[in-house]
Amino acid sequence: MSLWFDLIKENPAGGRRGRIHLPHQTVESPVFMPVGTQGTVKAVAQDVLESLEAEIILGNTYHLYLRPGHEAIRRMGGLHRFMSWPRAMLTDSGGFQVFSLSELRKVTDEGVQFRSHLDGSSHFFTPEHSIDVQIALGADICMAFDECTEYPAERARAEESLRLTMAWARRSLDHFRAHRDEVVWREAFDGRTQSLFGIVQGGMYRDLRRECAERLVEMGFDGYAIGGLSVGEPRELTQEMIAEVLPLLPRDKPRYVMGVGYPDEIERYARMGVDMMDCVLPTRAARHGLLFTSEGRVNIKNRRYAEDQSPPDPACDCMVCRRYSRAYLRHLMQAGETLSGTLNSIHNLAYYLGIMQRVRGEMEEQGPGNGD
Amino acid sequence: MSLWFDLIKENPAGGRRGRIHLPHQTVESPVFMPVGTQGTVKAVAQDVLESLEAEIILGNTYHLYLRPGHEAIRRMGGLHRFMSWPRAMLTDSGGFQVFSLSELRKVTDEGVQFRSHLDGSSHFFTPEHSIDVQIALGADICMAFDECTEYPAERARAEESLRLTMAWARRSLDHFRAHRDEVVWREAFDGRTQSLFGIVQGGMYRDLRRECAERLVEMGFDGYAIGGLSVGEPRELTQEMIAEVLPLLPRDKPRYVMGVGYPDEIERYARMGVDMMDCVLPTRAARHGLLFTSEGRVNIKNRRYAEDQSPPDPACDCMVCRRYSRAYLRHLMQAGETLSGTLNSIHNLAYYLGIMQRVRGEMEEQGPGNGD
């Protein structure tokens, strides 16, 4: 088996304290996964991610396929080795980026024709091709190729989109099963290999979400994601969709909500029973000077911090808060210094990872007992 | 005394293995000083500089005066505290940047009127003001306000420029002596305070250089710099000017050549008897993808490195060379990732600091005996 999930404790509200055993790392869950789009979590070096105790990070298939190319990465031993990241990794399917970044998309049942946002070159992605690319990259967890339904979407549009996602999920899984043993690091890990997660879509229609979840579970993926959220809908709707889907997913498989969210959101969803989350928010906001702190959001560009010698977050003991002041971080931002994005990102990631650490600790303390 | 210099060993060729005792740090010399223009060595965090064993870094008075402002920095406890750098620091006088970066300069005997390159605001720098700003910043070593003679310069122009530099050196020293005890950290360091170095100018005229050196030595600075080099002249001329000046400088004071140079240059000048050097080259070149290695210069953008899995410098054991490949560094550069500048800068600084470390070691081994 390439992935197994230990349910250490289950709380009355549904929260799960678990452990996801992956070839490169055993990941304590619920877990927040920093996003490393182009083979780097922007502005943060790998040794710093390790010291922040990040156990799993994301790579973006669309970006890495275009540059440096998945075949080059395979030849160099896979993404772990290419970027020197020894812990766990997950790649998305490329689907979301094809829809959000590329140009001149043409979607058919077969797949998606698109032009690269980098150089306008023409490409064709199918479920099979997405899986081939992900096997070349060699992350511990791959994702099925799906269509992310936009928001808002009419029911007919959501149904059609779901039909595509379901067909592509089937093809993704079949192709993955036929080729998963080809991952470059398999022998070094005693024959263990990659895992594949299915993605629940269905727009904001509860019945479509249910239908999707049930059919994916029948197919038997290694884990299940809920996609198509945080696409502009109100938060209540996000939460409603998650609450609708979670009970339908197998208790012994990891559950992943993609692309969320703000600190209060990741905490809430973790307590509802979501095991994995990822989001560009902590790093992207950091580069724009927005810090998440125990005292709320701090826009470090604000003039009021010009001579503020207190740490970014007085309650935080990350390497940035232990060493630098708000005034210094503001200065770096004002001066356009690269170190600004680095230090802000390190703090925000520490804050996000710290939330999950705290939630895991609280889950261990409370609840009716062992989930096993 | 605020600075004292231990001459541990002197070599036949003139090279000096020494120790510069400064309030914040005892610096092993000859030493290379990374440049931290705006209160940060670009793209490299302070803890990384520490792990690279950088013992002294530069700050640029012109930049810090304009942003965030020297008074703000003084109120926050000085530059060491502001940027959280506990080791030694040196500030330049602002003179060079006023001449190279600002607009609409007007030079009189009194000082220099100029407009900020940031917002066009008008400013007036005198020797006294430069010293006031440097005392507010609070580096361990301050520099006299000078005029950097351009290259090429006619003899009459070089003489006039030298006249200004000499008058400004006198005024810098008088003002410094009257106010040096005002540095904000003085009490915390048992009454020790900042030091002031004079700067030898004189263009490429040997007799002017000699005259300048002799008169500065009469004034009695804490150390002596040779400025106005690496301004476009051929290397032979740089070396000739250094060779001309060094024998005139007191044996028991540190000697600093400003703004040089390439790896072979800093090694050569160190062996000639230069104790301190600084240059933006290792960090600036790094951001443009140029790595200095034991195998020569590596332009990491080059296509030939696309799948090169060897380390940037096979003979280097810095944190970058131990962990990452040329292919990965090339990818980061191609993808426009911030981490590119960071990792390239770390390696180049490690390379420069490593040269000085090696030279110091060799100086200890060889030579006729103890310099004391």
Interface residues (C-beta under 8 A of the other chain):
Chain A: Q38 G39 T40 K42 A43 V44 A45 Q46 D47 H63 R67 P68 A72 R75 M76 G77 F82 M83 S84 A306 E307 Q309 M319 R323 Y324 S325 A327 Y328 H331 L332 Q334 A335 E337 T338 L339 G341 T342 L343
Chain B: Q38 G39 T40 K42 A43 V44 A45 Q46 D47 H63 R67 P68 A72 R75 M76 G77 F82 M83 S84 A306 E307 Q309 M319 R323 Y324 S325 A327 Y328 H331 L332 Q334 A335 E337 T338 L339 G341 T342 L343
